[in-house]
């Protein structure tokens, strides 16, 4: 099966469909549509009406099944066909029945999936060629029953569904044999309808893929947020419970109460962070500012750790987009969590610096033992995940994250990004 076109193609498809819609409205559509029975009312005009219906439906609805079903009803009504079907090539290479009119439930069930070479319904000798078959006895044999009571009086028209070089499937029209020869003069229109149906199918697939990628991005964002907030707090609680266990065995009552107080504070923080996450995903554009977010992270660090921490701020008053503020604060939180767990540091410094030209730098450094591993080497999987998430957060805002560390020399995390005033949203410009 041919590759699915790139998502960027959807813009081209929309333009082409709108242009077809306009052309049919302005140049080719009559003021009133003829009644059914196109041979009696001017076949070309009626068939152009089908093209118009396809183009208009695609621009109105994102449901390709609705477009295909509406198309079948319109076309079978105009030409007086007994039945119609649309079959698409699946990932397995077989033809899957996705829309039909004039077929009973038993026949639809039997025709659901059909190997492309087994039945004439899916046979297209040449990619752009419409096939006219005078008999459907082979189709009846393939499914194990007759399609209609008077099979000998029915012929089959097989029209390819294509998009550029991709063969997507076919649509079938089951018509009275007496009309078959006369319908040959409309082969070009049948082909045109097939091309625009192909466009509708591709557009629907692109929309579905875009939606799938959006869901994946949202899930990844949620996982990152949980890792950088609630997961860190729960890890701290787990560590404090271990300390509590050791303290109970030692019988140090004074220290026992200190540990219990820390655990209680951590549980309160976990509850608060969970509420913050809920609020964030309900209103993701809400922003409280970089300074306040980092200050809260520093306060929490002091509660959880005995390491001395200093916060230096040389940050402009202007607000940043909410996405930038979120990623900056999360990077600081993750860095501080790593320091508390692994560094054995005595001092931590957090530096926030920005200038009027839009150059920003966020530095988090400690005087601890340094990283025990480098990226690409073995280590705690959680540590690798944390560093990967930090780098991903930096990329989201077009920034660069560097991590410098040597054994016994501490660790230095630096985030740099550029955001000039003219690129800020109008509503938050100074």
C-alpha positions in Angstrom: 0.0 0.0 0.0 1.3 3.5 -0.9 2.5 5.8 1.8 0.1 8.2 3.4 0.8 11.8 2.2 2.4 14.3 4.6 0.2 16.2 7.1 1.3 19.5 5.4 -0.7 18.4 2.3 -3.9 19.0 4.1 -3.6 22.8 3.4 -3.3 22.0 -0.3 -6.3 19.7 -0.2 -8.5 22.3 1.5 -7.5 24.9 -1.1 -8.3 22.6 -4.0 -11.6 21.5 -2.5 -12.6 25.2 -1.9 -11.6 26.0 -5.5 -13.7 23.2 -6.8 -16.7 24.3 -4.7 -16.3 27.8 -6.0 -16.0 26.7 -9.7 -19.0 24.5 -9.5 -21.1 27.3 -7.9 -20.1 30.0 -10.3 -19.6 28.4 -13.6 -21.1 24.9 -13.8 -24.0 24.6 -11.5 -27.6 25.2 -12.7 -30.0 27.3 -10.6 -32.1 24.2 -10.0 -31.0 20.6 -9.9 -32.8 18.1 -12.1 -34.9 15.3 -10.6 -33.4 11.8 -10.6 -33.0 10.0 -13.8 -30.0 11.7 -15.3 -30.4 10.2 -18.8 -33.7 12.1 -19.1 -32.5 15.4 -17.6 -29.0 16.0 -19.0 -26.5 13.6 -17.5 -23.5 16.0 -17.5 -25.3 18.6 -15.4 -26.4 16.0 -12.9 -23.0 14.4 -12.6 -21.4 17.9 -12.0 -24.0 18.2 -9.2 -22.5 15.1 -7.7 -19.0 16.7 -7.9 -20.5 19.8 -6.2 -22.0 17.6 -3.4 -18.7 15.9 -2.8 -16.7 19.2 -2.6 -19.3 20.9 -0.4 -19.6 17.9 1.9 -15.8 17.7 2.4 -15.7 21.4 3.3 -18.6 21.1 5.8 -17.9 17.9 7.7 -14.8 16.1 8.9 -16.6 12.7 9.0 -15.4 10.9 5.8 -18.0 8.1 6.3 -20.8 10.7 6.2 -19.3 12.1 3.0 -19.0 8.7 1.4 -22.5 7.7 2.3 -24.0 11.0 1.1 -22.1 10.6 -2.2 -23.4 7.1 -2.7 -27.0 8.2 -2.1 -26.7 11.1 -4.5 -25.0 9.2 -7.3 -27.1 6.1 -7.2 -30.2 8.3 -7.1 -29.1 10.3 -10.1 -28.2 7.3 -12.3 -30.9 5.0 -11.0 -28.4 2.4 -9.8 -29.6 -0.5 -7.8 -26.8 -0.3 -5.2 -23.5 1.3 -4.6 -20.4 0.6 -2.4 -17.1 2.2 -1.4 -14.2 -0.1 -0.6 -10.9 1.1 0.8 -7.5 -0.8 0.8 -6.6 -1.6 4.4 -3.2 -2.1 6.0 -3.6 -5.8 5.2 -3.9 -5.1 1.5 -7.5 -6.3 1.4 -10.5 -4.2 0.4 -12.7 -3.1 3.3 -16.4 -2.1 2.7 -16.8 1.3 4.4 -20.1 2.6 2.9 -22.9 1.1 1.0 -26.5 1.7 -0.2 -29.0 -0.8 -1.6 -27.3 -3.9 0.0 -29.1 -6.0 2.6 -27.4 -6.6 6.0 -26.4 -10.2 5.1 -24.6 -9.0 1.9 -22.9 -6.2 3.7 -21.6 -8.7 6.3 -20.3 -11.0 3.6 -18.7 -8.1 1.7 -17.0 -6.5 4.8 -13.5 -7.6 3.9 -12.5 -8.9 0.4 -9.1 -9.8 -0.9 -8.5 -7.4 -3.8 -7.9 -10.1 -6.4 -10.8 -12.4 -5.4 -13.7 -10.4 -6.6 -14.4 -8.2 -9.6 -15.7 -5.5 -7.3 -12.1 -4.5 -6.5 -10.5 -5.1 -9.9 -8.9 -2.1 -11.6 -6.8 -3.1 -14.6 -5.2 0.4 -14.9 -4.8 2.9 -12.1 -6.9 5.6 -13.8 -9.3 3.3 -15.8 -13.0 2.8 -15.1 -14.0 -0.8 -15.5 -17.4 -1.8 -16.9 -18.4 -5.4 -16.2 -21.4 -7.0 -18.0 -21.8 -9.7 -15.3 -21.5 -9.9 -11.6 -21.7 -13.7 -11.4 -18.1 -13.9 -10.2 -18.9 -11.5 -7.3 -21.8 -13.7 -6.3 -19.6 -16.8 -6.4 -17.0 -15.0 -4.2 -19.5 -14.1 -1.5 -21.5 -17.3 -1.7 -24.9 -15.8 -2.7 -26.7 -13.7 -5.3 -26.6 -9.9 -5.0 -30.0 -9.4 -6.6 -32.9 -11.5 -7.7 -32.3 -10.9 -11.4 -28.5 -11.0 -11.5 -28.4 -11.3 -15.3 -29.8 -7.8 -15.8 -27.1 -6.1 -13.7 -23.8 -4.8 -14.7 -21.0 -3.4 -12.5 -19.0 -0.2 -12.8 -15.7 -0.1 -10.9 -14.1 3.3 -10.4 -10.7 3.7 -8.8 -10.3 6.0 -5.8 -6.9 7.7 -6.1 -4.9 10.6 -4.6 -1.9 11.5 -6.7 0.1 8.3 -7.0 -1.7 6.5 -4.2 -4.4 3.8 -4.9 -6.9 4.1 -2.0 -9.6 1.7 -3.2 -12.7 1.7 -5.5 -16.3 2.7 -5.6 -18.8 0.3 -7.2 -22.1 1.0 -9.0 -24.6 -1.8 -9.7 -26.8 -0.6 -12.6 -29.3 -2.1 -15.0 -27.5 -3.8 -17.9 -29.5 -1.7 -20.4 -27.8 1.5 -19.1 -24.2 0.2 -19.0 -23.2 1.2 -22.6 -24.8 4.6 -22.3 -22.9 5.3 -19.0 -19.6 4.8 -20.7 -19.7 8.4 -22.1 -19.4 9.6 -18.5 -16.2 7.7 -17.7 -14.2 10.9 -17.2 -16.8 12.3 -14.8 -16.8 9.0 -12.8 -12.9 9.3 -12.6 -13.1 12.9 -11.5 -15.5 12.0 -8.7 -13.1 9.2 -7.7 -10.2 11.7 -7.5 -12.2 14.1 -5.2 -13.4 11.3 -3.1 -9.8 10.2 -2.7 -9.0 13.7 -1.6 -11.7 13.5 1.0 -10.4 10.2 2.3 -6.8 11.5 2.6 -8.0 14.7 4.3 -9.9 12.6 6.9 -6.8 10.4 7.5 -4.6 13.5 8.0 -7.1 15.0 10.4 -7.2 11.7 12.3 -3.3 11.5 12.4 -3.1 15.1 13.6 -5.6 14.3 16.4 -3.6 11.2 17.4 -0.4 13.2 17.5 -2.1 15.9 19.6 -3.3 13.3 22.1 0.2 11.8 22.3 1.7 15.2 23.0 -0.9 15.9 25.7 -0.2 12.5 27.4 3.6 13.2 27.2 3.0 16.7 28.8 0.9 15.1 31.6 3.5 12.5 32.3 6.2 15.2 32.4 4.2 17.3 34.8 3.5 14.3 37.1 7.2 13.4 37.1 8.4 16.9 37.9 5.8 17.6 40.6 3.9 14.9 42.4 6.4 12.1 41.7 9.2 14.1 43.2 7.2 14.8 46.4 6.2 11.2 46.8 9.9 10.1 46.3 10.8 12.5 49.1 8.1 11.0 51.4 9.4 7.5 50.7 12.9 8.6 51.7 11.5 10.2 54.9 9.6 7.1 55.8 12.9 5.1 55.6 14.5 7.7 58.0 11.5 7.3 60.2 12.0 3.5 60.4 15.6 3.9 61.3 14.7 6.5 64.0 12.2 4.2 65.6 14.8 1.5 65.9 17.2 4.0 67.5 14.7 5.3 70.0 15.5 9.0 69.3 12.1 10.5 70.2 13.1 14.2 69.5 14.4 13.4 66.0 11.3 11.1 65.5 9.0 14.1 65.8 11.1 16.1 63.4 10.8 13.4 60.8 7.1 13.0 61.3 6.7 16.8 60.8 8.6 16.6 57.5 6.4 13.7 56.3 3.3 15.7 57.2 4.6 18.7 55.3 5.5 16.6 52.3 2.0 15.1 52.2 0.5 18.6 52.3 2.8 19.6 49.4 1.7 16.5 47.5 -1.9 17.4 48.0 -1.2 21.0 46.9 0.7 19.9 43.8 -2.0 17.6 42.8 -4.5 20.4 43.0 -2.2 22.7 41.1 -1.9 20.0 38.3 -5.7 19.8 38.1 -6.0 23.5 37.9 -3.2 23.7 35.3 -4.8 21.2 33.0 -8.3 22.8 33.4 -6.9 26.3 32.6 -3.4 25.8 31.0 -3.0 29.4 30.0 -3.1 30.6 33.6 0.3 32.1 34.6 1.7 33.1 38.0 5.1 34.3 36.8 8.6 32.9 36.8 9.8 34.6 40.0 6.9 33.5 42.1 7.1 29.9 40.7 10.8 29.7 41.4 10.4 31.2 44.9 7.9 28.5 45.8 10.3 25.8 44.5 13.0 27.3 46.7 10.8 27.3 49.8 9.9 23.7 49.2 13.5 22.8 48.8 14.3 24.4 52.1 11.5 22.4 53.8 12.7 19.1 52.4 16.5 19.5 52.7 19.1 20.9 55.1 21.2 22.2 52.1 21.6 25.9 52.1 20.1 27.6 49.0 20.5 31.1 47.6 18.2 32.7 45.1 19.5 35.7 43.0 17.1 37.6 40.7 18.0 40.0 38.0 14.8 39.4 36.0 12.8 42.0 34.0 9.3 42.9 35.1 7.7 41.9 31.9 5.7 38.7 31.8 6.5 35.8 29.5 4.1 33.5 27.7 2.5 30.9 30.1 4.3 28.0 28.2 7.7 29.6 28.8 7.0 30.3 32.5 5.8 26.7 33.1 8.9 25.1 31.4 11.3 27.3 33.3 9.8 26.6 36.7 9.7 22.9 36.0 13.3 22.8 35.0 14.3 24.6 38.2 12.1 22.1 40.2 13.7 19.1 38.6 17.2 20.4 39.1 16.5 21.1 42.8 14.9 17.6 43.2 18.0 16.0 41.8 20.3 18.0 44.1 18.3 17.1 47.1 18.4 13.4 46.2 21.9 12.8 44.9 24.3 15.8 45.3 25.3 15.7 49.0 25.9 19.4 48.5 26.2 22.0 51.2 25.2 25.0 49.1 23.0 25.6 46.1 22.6 28.8 44.0 19.8 29.6 41.7 20.4 32.6 39.4 17.7 34.2 37.2 18.9 36.8 34.7 17.2 38.5 31.8 17.8 41.7 29.9 15.8 44.1 27.6 17.1 42.5 24.5 15.3 39.3 25.4 18.3 37.2 26.4 17.5 34.9 29.4 19.7 32.7 31.5 18.7 30.4 34.4 21.5 28.8 36.4 21.2 26.1 39.0 24.5 25.0 40.5 25.7 23.1 43.6 29.0 22.1 45.3 28.1 18.5 45.7 29.7 15.2 44.5 28.7 15.7 40.9 26.8 13.3 38.6 27.6 9.6 39.1 26.9 8.9 35.4 26.8 10.5 32.1 24.0 10.4 29.6 24.2 7.2 27.5 25.8 5.3 30.4 24.2 3.1 33.0 22.5 4.6 36.0 19.2 5.0 37.7 16.5 5.1 34.9 14.6 7.8 36.7 17.7 10.1 36.5 17.9 9.6 32.8 14.2 10.3 32.4 14.6 13.5 34.5 17.4 14.8 32.3 15.6 13.9 29.1 12.5 15.7 30.2 14.5 18.8 31.2 16.1 18.9 27.7 12.7 18.4 26.1 11.3 21.3 28.1 14.1 23.5 26.9 13.4 22.6 23.3 9.7 23.5 23.8 10.7 27.1 24.3 13.5 27.2 21.7 16.1 27.1 24.4 19.4 25.3 25.1 20.0 23.3 28.2 23.6 22.4 29.2 24.6 20.2 32.2 28.2 20.3 33.4 29.5 18.0 36.1 32.7 16.4 37.3 33.1 14.0 40.2 33.7 16.0 43.4 33.2 19.3 41.6 29.4 19.7 41.8 26.9 20.2 39.0 25.9 23.2 36.9 22.6 23.3 35.0 22.2 26.3 32.6 19.1 27.1 30.5 19.5 29.8 27.9 16.8 31.2 25.5 16.0 34.3 23.5 12.6 35.9 23.4 12.6 39.6 22.2 9.7 41.9 23.2 8.3 42.0 19.7 7.7 38.2 19.8 5.7 38.4 23.0 1.9 38.2 22.6 0.3 41.6 22.4 -1.7 41.2 25.6 1.5 40.7 27.7 3.8 43.2 26.1 5.2 45.9 28.5 
